[in-house]
Amino acid sequence: MLASQQELNDIGTAIVTAAIRVHRITGPGLLESCYREALAYELSDEGLYVQQLVKVPFVYRGKPLGHAFEMDLLVENLVVVEIKSVAELHPVHMAQLLTYLKLSDLSLGYLINFNVTLLKEGLKRVVHHF
């Protein structure tokens, strides 16, 4: 699905705003599933279409090999959100999000670690072939 840069930016702004709201209410220390549910609720409440735990097909040498991956959130069928609640983000977390973007042929994703004092410390915007 093709989306304008402005549409993607608007969705991204809504995601960041909702994530900040969730973090202000809950703080750090919860399970990833709690943050996923709360963020999905906030985004849906804003009128956005949100899917949770979206299966991503894995194709190897042209052969589908099942659904090896699961995106935490897919917003408006355009933006991937990968949620973490860890002491610190590592390169493997970024690689995970990039893999989801590549396999789903999407351009924009957010890696959000809620286990931080200030959410801006745990927020990464990832662009793939924008």
C-alpha positions as MATLAB code, in Angstrom:
seq = 'MLASQQELNDIGTAIVTAAIRVHRITGPGLLESCYREALAYELSDEGLYVQQLVKVPFVYRGKPLGHAFEMDLLVENLVVVEIKSVAELHPVHMAQLLTYLKLSDLSLGYLINFNVTLLKEGLKRVVHHF';
ca = [
       0.000    0.000    0.000;
       1.434    3.334   -1.010;
       1.208    6.154    1.470;
       2.301    9.739    1.256;
       5.171   10.937    3.386;
       2.751   13.263    5.176;
       0.379   10.392    5.986;
       3.255    8.330    7.413;
       4.490   11.306    9.425;
       0.987   11.910   10.818;
       0.689    8.270   11.871;
       4.175    8.450   13.395;
       3.254   11.549   15.371;
       0.138    9.799   16.688;
       2.219    6.760   17.702;
       4.786    8.844   19.585;
       2.092   10.940   21.292;
       0.178    7.829   22.368;
       3.373    6.094   23.575;
       4.267    9.111   25.705;
       0.753    9.085   27.180;
       1.027    5.368   28.006;
       4.452    5.863   29.591;
       3.279    8.831   31.684;
       0.378    6.794   33.032;
       2.148    3.467   33.604;
       5.829    4.295   33.964;
       8.556    1.717   33.369;
       8.643   -1.838   34.676;
       5.650   -3.563   33.091;
       5.682   -6.463   30.664;
       5.839   -5.730   26.940;
       2.350   -7.187   26.529;
       0.931   -4.548   28.907;
       2.491   -1.720   26.902;
       1.326   -3.301   23.623;
      -2.263   -3.510   24.857;
      -2.226    0.034   26.262;
      -0.657    1.533   23.133;
      -3.102   -0.312   20.883;
      -5.953    1.019   23.026;
      -4.674    4.614   22.815;
      -4.167    4.465   19.048;
      -7.572    2.875   18.462;
      -9.105    5.529   20.680;
      -7.586    8.119   18.330;
      -9.395    6.464   15.414;
      -6.456    4.568   13.959;
      -6.723    0.992   12.718;
      -4.384   -1.129   14.868;
      -3.573   -4.817   14.656;
      -1.686   -6.685   17.358;
       0.694   -9.629   16.978;
       0.567   -9.623   13.188;
       2.124  -12.717   11.661;
       4.837  -12.030    9.077;
       5.357  -14.686    6.418;
       8.874  -16.002    5.873;
       9.759  -16.869    2.278;
      13.048  -18.585    1.529;
      14.181  -19.073   -2.070;
      10.641  -18.457   -3.218;
       9.107  -21.016   -0.864;
       6.812  -19.901    1.977;
       8.116  -21.417    5.202;
       5.399  -20.314    7.557;
       5.011  -17.337    9.829;
       8.268  -17.149   11.735;
       7.796  -13.590   12.954;
       5.187  -11.504   14.768;
       4.968   -7.715   14.682;
       3.803   -6.234   17.981;
       1.629   -3.602   16.300;
       0.756   -2.677   12.746;
      -0.895    0.744   12.503;
      -3.103    1.612    9.533;
      -1.439   -1.279    7.648;
       1.487    1.120    7.128;
       3.648    1.512   10.243;
       5.261   -1.239   12.316;
       5.699   -0.749   16.071;
       8.039   -3.055   17.962;
       7.684   -2.769   21.734;
      10.345   -3.602   24.292;
      10.642   -3.416   28.058;
      14.355   -4.022   28.545;
      17.254   -2.444   30.449;
      18.687   -1.173   27.156;
      18.121   -1.551   23.448;
      20.648   -3.622   21.505;
      21.430   -3.843   17.784;
      19.441   -7.079   17.569;
      16.270   -5.142   18.463;
      16.870   -2.759   15.560;
      17.611   -5.731   13.284;
      14.304   -7.292   14.311;
      12.357   -4.186   13.312;
      14.265   -3.872   10.032;
      13.466   -7.508    9.263;
       9.750   -6.841    9.792;
       9.918   -3.792    7.510;
      11.736   -5.728    4.771;
       9.513   -8.807    4.911;
       6.319   -6.744    4.935;
       7.601   -4.246    2.318;
       6.854   -1.283    4.586;
       8.858    1.920    4.989;
       8.382    3.147    8.541;
       8.694    1.584   11.948;
       9.145    2.547   15.582;
      11.179    0.709   18.183;
       9.891    1.734   21.602;
      11.508    0.677   24.876;
       9.154    1.548   27.725;
      11.618    0.539   30.447;
      13.244    3.995   30.633;
      12.829    7.064   32.827;
      12.042    9.371   29.889;
      10.405    7.767   26.866;
      12.457    9.832   24.411;
      15.465    7.791   25.609;
      13.794    4.588   24.418;
      12.259    5.770   21.165;
      13.775    5.011   17.746;
      12.234    5.900   14.373;
      13.366    3.531   11.617;
      13.030    4.227    7.916;
      13.503    1.539    5.267;
      13.543    2.560    1.583;
      11.533    5.738    2.231;
];
